[in-house]
Amino acid sequence: MTAAAARGLGWPGQPGREGGAPAWPGALGWPVAPGPRDDPARLEAAPEASDNGPEMPIARAARAAVSVRAGSDPWPRPRACRIITIANQKGGVGKTTTAVNLAASMSLHGLRVLVIDLDPQGNASTALDVDHHSGVASVYNVLVDGQPLAGVIRPSESIPQLYCAPATIDLAGAEIELVPLVARESRLVRALGGFDSSGLDYILIDCPPSLGLLTVNALVAAPEVLIPIQCEYYALEGLEQLLRTVDLVKSHLNPALAVSTILLTMFDGRTRLASQVAEEVRDHFGEIVLKTIIPRSVRVSEAPSYGQSVMTYDPGSSGAQAYLAAAREMAHRMATPA
């Protein structure tokens, strides 16, 4: 508004303000009632900001991010390298996400971890930013050609002490190519037998969403199975078939095999069904179910597109904090399967 227009409305000129408009109602001679800010008693009673006051959400997230990146205190190492297969034939329950983020959490806290990617889609390799285009030496060459496992392992660039044996699209044909081979179910356990794992604390094997030869190889190779279960009804339907497969492998190929850990994933606190599924799983499986529940998180889904785990992409997010808590729980609990 121009100065002339302001004077036309009867506003007196005000030095230092364009258009002469007054800065506050009292400048017009209007009566101004005292507000709460002018009350001396309220001013004296107003609490001052202090370090002991309630923490804002953004401050909590920032503190959590710093804690994750710093690694804080190292977690206890197992007596020997633990080999854990992460399996569930149902797709979309969080197998790869769980493998990658548990591995990242452990590595950030002083543990040495290898992720073996047995899924032809290679999503774990992508999340760990390890090259896995066709032609790269991969798990396919280990299983089909008998190459040493040590020759295909690559370090993750973003996290120290984290390694990956990548999967390429060639692995999609391995199910058929393994059929005529001798001891086709034991190709991975033989590769691990010829690999020096004394420098590692954990080997996590990420399985494809099926119960084919690749998953059977993973079950034969590991004494422990971790089952991620999505907190939805359909996730429970396929669980019986998976447990039956585990029992068959235990009976005929790997007597040491046992389900040691169950992790509830994609929990949506807004639905009653999610709570009912979680309660039912806990009632049935007891102590092997981790106390930590992984919530649905957009950040967890976004992270792989940047070649990262959520632990480095957004360590202050709810998903990162949940996976950190789950990894801590696994590292501190007894290694003996239930």
Secondary structure, DSSP 8 states (H G I E B T S, - for coil): --HHHHHHTT----TTSGGG--SSGGGGT------GGG-HHHHHHS----TTS---HHHHHHHHHHHHHH--S-----SS-EEEEE--SSTTSSHHHHHHHHHHHHHHTT--EEEEE--TT-HHHHHTT----TTS--HHHHHHS---GGGT-EE-SSSTTEEEE---GGGGGHHHHTTTSTTGGGHHHHHHHTS--TT-SEEEEE--SS-SHHHHHHHHH-SEEEEEEESSHHHHHTHHHHHHHHHHHHHHT-TT-EEEEEEEEEE-TT-HHHHHHHHHHHHHHGGGEEEEEEE--HHHHHGGGGT--HHHH-TTSHHHHHHHHHHHHHHHS-SS--
